[in-house]
Amino acid sequence: MTFTSHMDRALVQARAAADRGEVPVGAVIVGPFGRVVAEAGNRTRELNDPTAHAEVLAIRAACAALGSERLSDHDLYVTLEPCPMCAAAISFARIRRLYYGASDPKSGGVAHGARIFAHPQCHHRPEVYDGLAEDQSAALLRDFFEGRR
């Protein structure tokens, strides 16, 4: 079986989030046979909801579509290293693999900061692959925040 990245779709969601004035983060959940189950971009401002991160919205949509709180045979592609809240949600959803683009030394929860998956209390640790479309993901974020200054 050949690996197919879905970061291009996550980047589309991130760009759409930026167009809405949201921090440009996009997420895509892929099931068996590469079928896209859900995709989302940040909507914290639009929904007045601090939990409306791209990963959480995509997990909610995938769980609703599948009628299950577990996504154990699904993979998540996201343009930015998940924060601690999102990393915990990924663990609770039992996501099989996490692929992310840009690292987040300030607010990350996977390789930086809280490192949720490294805690002994973490019930599930997905396989983690970083650096996919890292340059494009980082450029989106950099351009977004430069435009705000």
Secondary structure as the mmCIF struct_conf table of DSSP 4:
data_model
#
loop_
_struct_conf.conf_type_id
_struct_conf.id
_struct_conf.beg_label_comp_id
_struct_conf.beg_label_asym_id
_struct_conf.beg_label_seq_id
_struct_conf.end_label_comp_id
_struct_conf.end_label_asym_id
_struct_conf.end_label_seq_id
HELX_RH_AL_P HELX_RH_AL_P1 MET A 7 ASP A 19
TURN_TY1_P TURN_TY1_P1 ARG A 20 GLY A 21
BEND BEND1 GLU A 22 GLU A 22
STRN STRN1 GLY A 26 VAL A 30
HELX_RH_3T_P HELX_RH_3T_P1 PRO A 32 GLY A 34
STRN STRN2 VAL A 36 GLY A 41
HELX_RH_AL_P HELX_RH_AL_P2 THR A 44 LEU A 47
TURN_TY1_P TURN_TY1_P2 ASN A 48 ASN A 48
TURN_TY1_P TURN_TY1_P3 PRO A 50 THR A 51
HELX_RH_AL_P HELX_RH_AL_P3 ALA A 54 LEU A 66
TURN_TY1_P TURN_TY1_P4 GLY A 67 GLY A 67
BEND BEND2 GLU A 69 GLU A 69
TURN_TY1_P TURN_TY1_P5 SER A 72 ASP A 73
STRN STRN3 ASP A 75 LEU A 80
HELX_LH_PP_P HELX_LH_PP_P1 GLU A 81 CYS A 83
HELX_RH_AL_P HELX_RH_AL_P4 PRO A 84 PHE A 92
TURN_TY1_P TURN_TY1_P6 ALA A 93 ARG A 94
BEND BEND3 ARG A 96 ARG A 96
STRN STRN4 ARG A 97 ALA A 102
TURN_TY1_P TURN_TY1_P7 PRO A 105 SER A 107
BEND BEND4 GLY A 109 HIS A 112
TURN_TY1_P TURN_TY1_P8 GLY A 113 ALA A 114
HELX_RH_3T_P HELX_RH_3T_P2 ILE A 116 ALA A 118
BEND BEND5 HIS A 119 HIS A 119
TURN_TY1_P TURN_TY1_P9 PRO A 120 GLN A 121
BEND BEND6 HIS A 123 HIS A 123
STRN STRN5 GLU A 127 ASP A 130
TURN_TY1_P TURN_TY1_P10 LEU A 132 ALA A 133
HELX_RH_AL_P HELX_RH_AL_P5 GLU A 134 ARG A 148
#
